[in-house]
Amino acid sequence: STKVDNGNGATASSERMRIDSSGNVGIGTTVPRSALHIEGAAGAPPTSGNANAGRVRFNGADNLAMDFGVINSVPFPAWIQIHDANNWAGNFPLALNPNGGNVGIGTTRPMSILELNRETASGNYIGLYDSTTFRGAFGVAPGAGALASRAVANDIVLRSQSNTILTS
């Protein structure tokens, strides 16, 4: 176990970081389960101000910050936000693989620039929502009538909230 100086030259009265006998580092935990294990409060990223909200922050001299966090309510999503370190209202783009390479969601071996692979009973599709209201979808129908009343298995479907726009 390693204790960290509190910044005033004295050893902190409570443990803030632990390096176990396996070399695992724990911050916010005394039982690190991986090479770097960080525990902290969960919550949504703020939309303004400069309060810390994420569990992990990377911050550069350019005042840009990349925060990672988890929202502690169903469905418990994890989030990444790039923003001005002094103002959460100043948001910036997030580039994945800017030098090339494929990106996969639901797969460990993406075969195209962007591969979505999550076959469900209702199909493999991208849902379009306004808050929690369904507004439309684009995807592949798994069977007759799925995603659209006129669809057959493996049709590509584009539909709005109430109308089928296209089936292949």
Wavefront OBJ file of the C-alpha trace (Angstrom):
o trace
v 0.000 0.000 0.000
v 1.253 3.503 -0.836
v 0.034 6.705 0.817
v 0.229 10.006 -1.040
v 1.454 13.384 0.232
v -1.497 15.754 0.721
v 0.330 18.692 -0.886
v 1.337 20.273 2.410
v 4.272 17.974 3.035
v 2.302 15.676 5.326
v 0.993 12.205 4.618
v -2.718 12.235 3.907
v -4.836 11.028 6.816
v -6.821 8.763 4.513
v -5.602 6.587 1.695
v -6.169 8.124 -1.747
v -4.280 5.663 -3.964
v -3.149 2.072 -3.612
v -0.588 0.055 -5.527
v -1.068 -3.593 -4.649
v 1.509 -6.396 -4.701
v 0.545 -7.239 -8.332
v 1.281 -3.670 -9.444
v -2.392 -2.786 -9.898
v -3.160 0.858 -9.118
v -6.381 1.799 -7.372
v -7.720 5.340 -7.037
v -10.818 5.606 -4.885
v -10.574 1.902 -4.054
v -8.360 -0.203 -1.797
v -8.922 -3.315 -3.947
v -7.824 -2.540 -7.530
v -9.091 -5.226 -9.937
v -7.082 -4.183 -13.011
v -3.872 -2.364 -13.967
v -5.697 0.951 -13.352
v -8.931 0.858 -11.365
v -10.693 4.162 -10.661
v -13.843 4.506 -8.576
v -15.701 7.733 -8.048
v -19.083 9.367 -8.023
v -21.441 8.768 -10.928
v -23.469 11.456 -12.670
v -24.326 13.130 -15.943
v -21.921 15.683 -17.406
v -22.949 19.266 -16.591
v -24.044 21.557 -19.413
v -22.354 24.681 -18.037
v -19.896 25.830 -15.379
v -16.602 24.166 -14.522
v -17.428 21.635 -11.796
v -15.736 18.244 -12.089
v -18.184 15.531 -13.078
v -16.340 12.632 -14.677
v -14.432 9.773 -13.104
v -11.416 10.348 -15.363
v -10.159 13.564 -16.985
v -7.420 14.184 -19.518
v -6.596 17.887 -19.650
v -4.029 19.660 -21.832
v -2.297 23.023 -21.728
v -4.751 24.149 -24.443
v -7.555 24.059 -21.828
v -9.392 21.260 -23.617
v -10.607 18.426 -21.410
v -11.810 14.912 -22.178
v -13.923 13.507 -19.357
v -15.228 9.968 -18.930
v -18.116 9.151 -16.618
v -21.082 6.954 -15.819
v -24.675 8.020 -15.175
v -26.045 6.287 -12.088
v -29.578 5.625 -13.333
v -31.202 3.140 -15.718
v -29.898 2.221 -18.273
v -26.556 3.248 -16.610
v -24.814 4.659 -19.719
v -21.142 5.536 -19.808
v -20.208 8.837 -21.456
v -17.268 10.697 -23.003
v -17.340 14.485 -23.364
v -14.784 16.814 -24.974
v -15.137 20.386 -23.723
v -13.484 23.597 -22.580
v -11.959 22.732 -19.190
v -13.338 25.979 -17.716
v -16.807 25.827 -19.236
v -18.851 22.684 -19.895
v -20.952 24.686 -22.406
v -17.956 24.861 -24.783
v -18.101 21.432 -26.477
v -15.808 20.046 -29.182
v -15.849 17.088 -31.625
v -14.680 13.595 -30.725
v -12.778 11.845 -33.530
v -12.458 8.065 -33.507
v -9.552 6.607 -35.497
v -8.662 9.918 -37.199
v -5.742 8.222 -38.971
v -7.905 5.419 -40.367
v -9.214 2.068 -39.270
v -12.704 0.715 -38.771
v -15.058 1.410 -35.856
v -17.386 -1.278 -34.546
v -20.353 -1.161 -32.200
v -21.458 -4.590 -31.002
v -18.526 -6.325 -32.710
v -14.850 -6.916 -31.995
v -13.948 -7.189 -35.696
v -15.496 -4.340 -37.696
v -15.267 -5.029 -41.431
v -16.232 -1.545 -42.678
v -15.678 2.094 -41.712
v -18.621 1.847 -39.285
v -20.183 -1.489 -38.423
v -23.220 -1.818 -36.192
v -23.807 -5.416 -35.213
v -26.535 -6.078 -32.709
v -29.070 -8.517 -34.027
v -32.251 -8.476 -31.967
v -35.756 -9.825 -32.473
v -36.759 -6.418 -33.864
v -33.784 -6.215 -36.241
v -30.412 -4.611 -36.594
v -31.205 -0.920 -36.921
v -30.415 2.631 -35.898
v -33.309 4.138 -33.960
v -34.005 7.867 -34.123
v -35.487 9.321 -30.939
v -36.482 12.730 -29.600
v -35.851 12.265 -25.894
v -37.784 8.989 -25.401
v -40.180 9.311 -28.356
v -39.510 7.103 -31.392
v -39.166 9.227 -34.548
v -37.813 6.777 -37.117
v -35.392 3.980 -37.984
v -32.955 2.765 -40.588
v -31.880 -0.841 -40.650
v -32.307 -4.435 -41.739
v -35.550 -6.279 -41.025
v -35.027 -9.753 -39.460
v -38.304 -11.070 -40.815
v -41.673 -10.276 -42.388
v -43.315 -7.199 -40.913
v -40.336 -6.244 -38.743
v -39.545 -2.511 -38.720
v -42.209 -2.003 -41.413
v -45.432 -3.808 -42.321
v -44.313 -4.444 -45.936
v -40.816 -5.644 -45.053
v -39.594 -9.163 -45.676
v -36.516 -10.812 -44.157
v -33.281 -8.931 -44.858
v -35.010 -5.885 -46.384
v -33.276 -2.576 -45.836
v -35.888 -0.321 -44.255
v -36.084 3.452 -43.849
v -39.105 4.643 -41.902
v -40.364 7.690 -40.098
v -42.388 7.697 -36.902
v -45.588 6.642 -38.647
v -44.723 5.819 -42.284
v -42.502 3.384 -44.127
v -40.470 5.472 -46.558
v -38.478 2.738 -48.305
v -38.029 -1.021 -48.315
v -35.683 -2.838 -50.653
l 1 2 3 4 5 6 7 8 9 10 11 12 13 14 15 16 17 18 19 20 21 22 23 24 25 26 27 28 29 30 31 32 33 34 35 36 37 38 39 40 41 42 43 44 45 46 47 48 49 50 51 52 53 54 55 56 57 58 59 60 61 62 63 64 65 66 67 68 69 70 71 72 73 74 75 76 77 78 79 80 81 82 83 84 85 86 87 88 89 90 91 92 93 94 95 96 97 98 99 100 101 102 103 104 105 106 107 108 109 110 111 112 113 114 115 116 117 118 119 120 121 122 123 124 125 126 127 128 129 130 131 132 133 134 135 136 137 138 139 140 141 142 143 144 145 146 147 148 149 150 151 152 153 154 155 156 157 158 159 160 161 162 163 164 165 166 167 168
